[in-house]
Amino acid sequence: MSTTNNIALVTGGSRGLGKDMAINLAKNGLDVILTYNSKKDEADAVVQSITALGRKAAALQLNVSDSSNFDAFITSLNAALKDHFGTDRINYLVNNAGTGLHALFADTTEKQFNDLVDIHFKGPFFLTQKVLPILADGGGIINISSGLARFSFPGSSAYASMKGAIETLTRYLAKELAARGIRANIVAPGAIETDFNGGAVRDNEALNKQIASVTALGRVGLPTDIGSVVAFLCTDDARWITGQRIEVSGGMML
């Protein structure tokens, strides 16, 4: 089976940055499969937005923190590809799903640490491994990091360490998968106005102003600043970009 339309799989595509990524991918002419953890209604709304743009879309449940469910997810993914898209391949994988943690190093518990490992490193590591057999040659992987892997703010040691790990993994993916023409890149957003971490950047006016003051372009980021960059990396225009960390932060903490 084959398809003339490229398909992108976006984890955590029902809200926040993932939602904007999914919609921008559709605007760029890709069909989209997005995953959600618990809020099916939000995922279905994104699917409707994508179909309104004239692209095909589907939503599948996935908890990226539980790798024991990945085989079952791949079975569901294969069924969706066959039934909704008429193919057995995806072209791009966007490992976006994630949660935040604000805790000082001295106060971070082992459970908090392990949860972050499962969500931000182990999950993307083994999900990508499971997806490889159905990822088309010449396709791409886009992982998501954070500006916090470059600059440091108290309270982000564990979260930022996971992002540093996924940045290293991305370079290895670019090297090891190059024989199949698969590119791997990582996008690192700066501080963004979303509900991430309880909406702190969006809702805390003092924090918002403080971040804007250390950002070259003079404001905090918006979800719409990120999705278009991810979508670009999922096009042939980005065919010569691999193994790169692309920070999308408006020049934060230069």
KAVENVEN-V131202 format. One record per pair of residues at least 4 apart in sequence whose ideal C-beta (glycine too) atoms are under 8 Angstrom apart, sorted by the first residue. I is the first residue (numbers start at 1). J is the second residue. Records with the same first field share a line. If there is no record, write none. Layout:
I=J / J
//
This chain:
1=82 / 86 / 87 / 88
2=87 / 89
3=7 / 31 / 85 / 86 / 87 / 89
5=29 / 30 / 31 / 55 / 56 / 85
6=29 / 30 / 31 / 91 / 92 / 139 / 234
7=30 / 31 / 32 / 33 / 81 / 85 / 87 / 89 / 90 / 91 / 92
8=22 / 25 / 30 / 31 / 32 / 33 / 90 / 91 / 92 / 93 / 94 / 234
9=32 / 33 / 34 / 35 / 77 / 90 / 92 / 93 / 94 / 131
10=18 / 21 / 22 / 25 / 32 / 33 / 34 / 35 / 94 / 96
11=18 / 34 / 35 / 62 / 64 / 94 / 95 / 96 / 97 / 124 / 127
12=16 / 18 / 34 / 35 / 36 / 37 / 64 / 96 / 97 / 98
13=18 / 19 / 21 / 22 / 32 / 34 / 35 / 36 / 43 / 46 / 59 / 94 / 96
14=18 / 19 / 34 / 35 / 36 / 39 / 42 / 43 / 45 / 46 / 59
15=19 / 39 / 42 / 194 / 195
16=20 / 194 / 195 / 196 / 223
17=21 / 96 / 144 / 189 / 192 / 194 / 196 / 223 / 226 / 227
18=22 / 34 / 94 / 96 / 97
19=23 / 42 / 46 / 223 / 227
20=24 / 223 / 224 / 226 / 227
21=25 / 94 / 96 / 226 / 227 / 230 / 231
22=26 / 32 / 34 / 46 / 50 / 57 / 227
23=27 / 46 / 49 / 50 / 53 / 227
24=28 / 227 / 228 / 230 / 231
25=30 / 32 / 92 / 94 / 227 / 230 / 231 / 234
26=30 / 31 / 32 / 49 / 50 / 53 / 55 / 57
27=53 / 231
28=231 / 232 / 234 / 235
29=55
30=55 / 91 / 92 / 231 / 234
31=55 / 56 / 57 / 85
32=50 / 55 / 56 / 57 / 58
33=57 / 58 / 59 / 60 / 77 / 80 / 81 / 90
34=43 / 46 / 47 / 57 / 58 / 59 / 60
35=43 / 59 / 60 / 61 / 62 / 64 / 73 / 97
36=40 / 42 / 43 / 59 / 60 / 61 / 62
37=61 / 62 / 63 / 64 / 97
39=43
40=44 / 59 / 61
41=45
42=46
43=47 / 59
44=48 / 59
45=49
46=50 / 57 / 59
47=51 / 57 / 58 / 59
48=52
49=53
50=55 / 56 / 57
51=55 / 56 / 57
56=84 / 85
58=80 / 84 / 85
60=73 / 76 / 77 / 80
61=76
62=69 / 73 / 97
63=69
64=97 / 98 / 118 / 119 / 123 / 124 / 127
65=115 / 118 / 119 / 123
66=118
67=118 / 122 / 123 / 126 / 127
69=73
70=74 / 126 / 127 / 130
71=75 / 130
72=76
73=77 / 127 / 130
74=78 / 130 / 131 / 134
75=79
76=80
77=81 / 90 / 131 / 134
78=82 / 88 / 134
79=83
80=84 / 85
81=85 / 87 / 88 / 89 / 90 / 134
82=86 / 87 / 88
88=134
89=134 / 135 / 136
90=131 / 134 / 135 / 136 / 139
91=135 / 136 / 138 / 139 / 140 / 234
92=139 / 140 / 141 / 142 / 234
93=127 / 128 / 131 / 135 / 139 / 140 / 141 / 142
94=141 / 142 / 144 / 230 / 234
95=123 / 124 / 127 / 128 / 141 / 142 / 143 / 144 / 166
96=144 / 230
97=119 / 123
98=119 / 120 / 144
99=115 / 116 / 119 / 196
100=159 / 196 / 197
101=108 / 112 / 115 / 116 / 156 / 158 / 159 / 197
102=155 / 156 / 197 / 200
103=107 / 108 / 109 / 112 / 155 / 158
104=108 / 154 / 155 / 157
105=157 / 158
108=112 / 113 / 157 / 158
109=113
110=114
111=115
112=116 / 158
113=117 / 158
114=118
115=119
116=120 / 121 / 158 / 159 / 162
117=121 / 122 / 162
118=122 / 123
119=123 / 162
120=124 / 159 / 162 / 163 / 165 / 166
121=125 / 162 / 165 / 166 / 169
122=126
123=127
124=128 / 143 / 166 / 169
125=129 / 169
126=130
127=131
128=132 / 141 / 173
131=135
132=177
135=139 / 141 / 182
137=180 / 181 / 182
138=180 / 181 / 182
139=181 / 182 / 183
140=182 / 183 / 184 / 185 / 233 / 234 / 238
141=170 / 173 / 177 / 182 / 183 / 184 / 185
142=184 / 185 / 186 / 187 / 230 / 233 / 234
143=166 / 167 / 169 / 170 / 184 / 185 / 186 / 187
144=166 / 186 / 187 / 188 / 189
145=149 / 163 / 164 / 166 / 167 / 186 / 187 / 188 / 245
146=159 / 160 / 163 / 188 / 189
147=151 / 188 / 189 / 190 / 191 / 247 / 249 / 252 / 253
148=152 / 153 / 156 / 159 / 160 / 163
149=160 / 163 / 164 / 167 / 188
150=188 / 247 / 253
151=252 / 253
152=156 / 160
156=160
157=161
158=162
159=163
160=164
161=165
162=166
163=167 / 188
164=168
165=169
166=170 / 186
167=171 / 186 / 188 / 245
168=172
169=173
170=174 / 184 / 185 / 186 / 243 / 245
171=175 / 184 / 243
172=176
173=177 / 182 / 184
174=178 / 183 / 184 / 185 / 242 / 243
175=243
177=182 / 184
178=182 / 242
183=233 / 238 / 239 / 241 / 242
184=242 / 243
185=233 / 238 / 241 / 242 / 243 / 244 / 245 / 246
186=244 / 245 / 246
187=226 / 229 / 230 / 233 / 246 / 247 / 248
188=245 / 246 / 247 / 248 / 249
189=221 / 225 / 226 / 247 / 248 / 249
190=211 / 215 / 220 / 221 / 247 / 248 / 249 / 250 / 252
191=201 / 211 / 215 / 220 / 221 / 249 / 252
192=196 / 201 / 220 / 221 / 222 / 223 / 225 / 226
193=201 / 202 / 208 / 220 / 221 / 222 / 223
194=199 / 201 / 202 / 223
195=199 / 202
196=201
197=201
198=203
199=203
200=204 / 207
201=207 / 208 / 211 / 220
202=208
204=208
205=209
206=210
207=211
208=212 / 220
209=213
210=214
211=215 / 220 / 252
212=218 / 219 / 220
214=252 / 253
215=219 / 220 / 249 / 250 / 251 / 252 / 253
216=250 / 251 / 252 / 254
217=250 / 251
218=250
219=250
220=250
221=225 / 226 / 248 / 249 / 250
223=227
224=228
225=229 / 248 / 250
226=230 / 248
227=231
228=232
229=233 / 246 / 248
230=234
231=235
232=237 / 238
233=238 / 241 / 246
234=238
249=253
//
